[in-house]
Amino acid sequence: MYEKAIIYDPETRDFAMYLDGELVGFARTFQEAETTLDELIYELLNGQYFREAA
C-alpha cells in the first residue's frame, strides 16, 4: 500500500504532499492535499496514470 504524508509549511502556508516519501506537490489546505493524494493513489491503483502519460 502507499504511504502518504501531509506536512504544513508555516513559511509558505502550504501543505506539502508526499507519497512513499517523495514530494508530489503542494496544496492550500489539508483537506485539498488529502483529496489530491487519495485521487492520485486511486489512479495509480487503477492504472489510469500510466495510460494517460503514454
VEXLUMTI-73748 format. One record per residue: x, y, z of N, C-alpha, C, O in turn. Coordinates in steps of 0.05 Angstrom, whole numbers. Last residue first. Layout:
<pts>
PT     n_X     n_Y     n_Z    ca_X    ca_Y    ca_Z     c_X     c_Y     c_Z     o_X     o_Y     o_Z
PT       X       Y       Z       X       Y       Z       X       Y       Z       X       Y       Z
...
</pts>
This chain:
<pts>
PT     n_X     n_Y     n_Z    ca_X    ca_Y    ca_Z     c_X     c_Y     c_Z     o_X     o_Y     o_Z
PT      21     156    -432      31     143    -456      21     156    -482      28     147    -504
PT      -7     181    -392      20     190    -398      31     179    -424      48     191    -437
PT     -53     151    -388     -55     179    -397     -28     189    -405     -26     206    -424
PT     -34     103    -368     -47     103    -394     -48     131    -405     -45     135    -429
PT     -14     116    -318       5     108    -338      -8     108    -366       6     113    -386
PT     -61     129    -290     -39     148    -291     -21     142    -314     -12     160    -329
PT     -94      84    -289    -101     107    -306     -78     126    -310     -75     139    -331
PT     -86      41    -256     -70      42    -280     -76      66    -298     -64      68    -319
PT    -109      38    -207    -126      30    -229    -111      33    -256    -123      27    -277
PT     -71      57    -172     -81      30    -168     -97      20    -192     -98      -4    -197
PT     -65     110    -191     -42      91    -192     -52      62    -190     -42      44    -204
PT    -115     131    -180    -106     129    -207     -83     109    -210     -82      94    -230
PT    -114     128    -124    -135     114    -139    -127     110    -168    -130      88    -179
PT     -71     162    -113     -69     134    -106     -90     118    -121     -84      96    -131
PT     -95     210    -131     -70     200    -143     -67     170    -138     -60     155    -156
PT    -137     216     -95    -142     213    -123    -118     202    -138    -121     185    -156
PT    -109     221     -46    -127     198     -50    -133     194     -80    -134     171     -89
PT     -82     269     -57     -67     244     -53     -84     220     -57     -76     200     -69
PT    -127     304     -60    -109     301     -82     -92     275     -80     -90     261    -100
PT    -147     299      -8    -164     291     -31    -146     286     -55    -150     267     -69
PT    -105     320      22    -114     293      27    -130     282       3    -127     260      -6
PT    -102     373       2     -79     355       0     -88     326       3     -79     308     -13
PT    -152     392      18    -145     391     -10    -122     372     -15    -122     357     -34
PT    -145     389      74    -166     373      61    -161     371      31    -164     349      19
PT    -105     426      83    -100     398      89    -120     380      74    -113     360      63
PT     -97     473      28    -109     464      53    -103     435      58     -95     421      39
PT     -66     482     -17     -72     504       1     -83     496      28     -79     510      48
PT     -11     437     -33     -39     444     -32     -43     467     -13     -27     472       5
PT      40     409     -76      32     426     -53       2     432     -56      -9     432     -77
PT      74     347     -92      62     373     -97      54     387     -72      62     379     -49
PT     103     303     -81      88     302    -106      73     328    -111      62     332    -133
PT     162     278     -53     145     301     -56     130     300     -82     143     297    -103
PT     164     213     -26     172     231     -48     152     254     -50     127     249     -49
PT     146     177      12     170     192      18     178     212      -3     198     227       0
PT      98     158     -11     121     139      -6     147     155      -3     168     147     -14
PT      83     222     -24      74     195     -29      98     176     -29     116     179     -46
PT      67     284       4      87     263      -1      73     237      -5      54     230       9
PT      54     351      -1      43     325      -4      65     305     -11      79     309     -31
PT      53     408      40      69     391      22      57     363      23      51     352      44
PT      12     462      45      15     435      54      30     418      33      20     416      11
PT      31     530      60      21     509      42      25     482      56      40     480      75
PT      56     573      82      27     568      89      15     548      70     -10     549      66
PT     108     583      79      93     587      55      63     584      59      47     592      42
PT     121     575     134     132     597     119     116     604      94     111     627      88
PT      96     529     152      87     555     162      98     578     147      85     600     146
PT      76     475     119      99     493     119      90     521     128      77     535     112
PT      52     411     138      47     440     136      73     456     137      90     451     154
PT      50     352     104      65     367     123      60     397     118      64     407      95
PT      26     289      96      19     317      90      32     334     112      27     330     136
PT      37     226      66      43     245      87      37     273      78      42     280      55
PT      24     157      52      21     186      46      27     203      70      21     194      93
PT      43      99      23      45     114      48      44     144      41      60     154      25
PT       6      46      -8      21      72     -10      21      86      17       1      85      32
PT      17     -24       0       0       0       0      17      25       0      41      24       8
</pts>
